[in-house]
Every structure is written in structure tokens, then in C-alpha cells.
Amino acid sequence: MEKEFEGKYALVTGGAGGIGFAAARELARRGLSGVILADMNAEAAEKSAAELEAATGCKCWGRYVDVSSPESIEELFAFAAATMPGLHILVNCAGVCPVTPVEELDAAKWDWCMNINLRGAHLCVREAIKPMKAQHWGRIINIASLAARIGGIASSVSYAASKGGLLAATKSYAKVLAKDGINVNAVCPGVVRTAMTANTAYTCDGIPMGRLGETDDIAGVIAFLASEDSRYITGCGIDVNGGQYMS
Ligand SMILES: NC(=O)c1ccc[n+]([C@@H]2O[C@H](COP(=O)([O-])OP(=O)(O)OC[C@H]3O[C@@H](n4cnc5c(N)ncnc54)[C@H](O)[C@@H]3O)[C@@H](O)[C@H]2O)c1
């Protein structure tokens, strides 16, 4: 396969497993030079990084971050600047999916979800655009959700609101960063089989393709949005859900 991402460096939050790791693996398979897998689960991130580097030759670092902490995000991007010669691709994938009933969704629970899923993604964008502007090239891919389109299925109101906010923010970033050569898009996965959905009762009802999503179904779309082929696409939310919702 052509090494289309050779010379490119990426940072994936929530990269220890699930969709984030699958995205990093797909980019690495296509020749990516280096990637930081940043996750609150530092041990899993380091293990995944070692496995990915051994399998693909892409230079990989596993790194702790808590995206709800502005200081932790600053530390992560300082590490990225000190370690990689550039930052070309940011995948904002770290996320939580609470199922708190609306009556129990108090201020603290609301803020917890927002600070990870929405504010965390924003603060990562804010850091990532510094090197991207200097390079006049960047790709930012925000992992939103089908919940941003239709409200959550089993997830709480705060989850749908955080992902809806991320989708709206994606359009705003796209507008203001286009002049800097930075494309910002979102992916809205339907139900994907990961740790996040492992102990839930999602079924294939209402999915025309008759199956739940796999991480590689999402990873290929993320890689497309990170590639040169997406050069004239910005501010989009791509639905990847087996036909469950068509925008
Ligand atoms: N699985 C699905 O059905 C589905 C559907 C739509 C959207 N998504 C979104 O995809 C993204 C990835 O989810 P996944 O399905 O791969 O689940 P996952 O649980 O495997 O991945 C989420 C990752 O985020 C990390 N994380 C959680 N809080 C964090 C924090 N504060 N700081 C840093 N890292 C943190 C977790 O440790 C985990 O590795 C999430 O944003 C999720 O909302 C998932």
C-alpha cells in the first residue's frame, strides 16, 4: 500500500482502545510516521502503543491525559511538541457515555460529561492548531455520535448535548481555520462494539445493514478525513451507522 501518511504525525485522545486505537492503527498501516495514543488509562495506552509500533513500524507513544483537566492537556501537547517534529492530525476521541436518568442529572454530573466530551475536545483543538497553523496544514477529526443527530438511544441527555455541541463546534472551527489550511470534520458513529457499549442491550433493530458497527468501520472514515483526499471537505459530520440515520 502507498505510504500516504509518511512524514505525518498524529495525536489521538482516547487512543488506548476502541475507536481511537483502531484509527491510529489504520493511519499507521498507511504509513504514518508517528502517533501519540493519549488516554486516561495510561497503562493501556502504553501497551497499545508498544503493540502498534511492533506491528507497523510507526513510532508510537502511550501517554496519560485527563482531557477534563486543562493542565493535563497542556502537558500532553508540550510532550507532543518536544517529541514529534510536527503535528498534522488530531483525533478527538476521548469520551464518556453516561446513562444517568434526566431526573438525576445534576450540575456535577452534567459538567463531568461536558468537560470530557466537549470542553476537552475544544482545549485539544486549541493546542493542536498552534503547530498546524505554523505548518499551514492540519486535519482535526472530532468523534461525535448518532446521539448528536437523534438524541441518545440509551445514553443520557448530557451525552447527546455534548456530542451535539461538538458537531456545532466542528462547523465553527472549520470556518475560522480554513484560511490556515486546517480542515475540521466530525464523524457520527452509530452503535459500535467497544468497551463503551459492551454491557448494554443495543440491538440491530432499525439498522438496515443488520449489524452493529465495528471499530474498523469508523477507522477507515477517520483515515479518509485525515488524508489528502478530503482536502475540499470541512465542517462536515459524516454519519457511519449502517443506515440507521441518514442526514
Ligand atoms: N462505541 C459507540 O457505540 C460510540 C458511538 C458513537 C460515538 N462514540 C464515541 O467514540 C469515542 C470513543 O469511544 P469508544 O466506543 O471507542 O469507547 P472506549 O471506551 O473504548 O474509548 C473511550 C476512551 O476514552 C478514554 N477516556 C475517558 N475519559 C477520559 C478522559 N477524561 N481523558 C482521557 N481519556 C479518557 C477511555 O479511557 C477510553 O480509552 C467516544 O468519544 C464515544 O463517545 C462511540
The ligand as an ORCA input file, in Angstrom:
! r2SCAN-3c Opt
* xyz 0 1
  N     -18.993      2.855     20.776
  C     -20.018      3.537     20.293
  O     -21.105      2.993     20.042
  C     -19.871      5.003     20.001
  C     -20.869      5.622     19.232
  C     -20.784      6.972     18.946
  C     -19.702      7.696     19.405
  N     -18.742      7.079     20.148
  C     -17.645      7.908     20.626
  O     -16.418      7.354     20.207
  C     -15.406      7.727     21.124
  C     -14.588      6.504     21.502
  O     -15.426      5.611     22.211
  P     -15.251      4.026     22.145
  O     -16.552      3.481     21.715
  O     -14.021      3.660     21.406
  O     -15.157      3.669     23.689
  P     -13.912      3.367     24.621
  O     -14.460      3.393     25.990
  O     -13.204      2.175     24.145
  O     -12.961      4.627     24.372
  C     -13.041      5.815     25.090
  C     -11.650      6.124     25.624
  O     -11.663      7.433     26.231
  C     -10.857      7.362     27.391
  N     -11.254      8.428     28.313
  C     -12.396      8.539     29.036
  N     -12.353      9.644     29.771
  C     -11.179     10.265     29.520
  C     -10.558     11.432     29.987
  N     -11.149     12.215     30.898
  N      -9.356     11.767     29.495
  C      -8.737     10.975     28.587
  N      -9.258      9.826     28.122
  C     -10.467      9.479     28.589
  C     -11.121      5.969     27.957
  O     -10.096      5.571     28.858
  C     -11.198      5.130     26.699
  O      -9.945      4.565     26.342
  C     -16.102      8.395     22.305
  O     -15.980      9.801     22.183
  C     -17.541      7.981     22.132
  O     -18.447      8.900     22.690
  C     -18.798      5.760     20.452
*
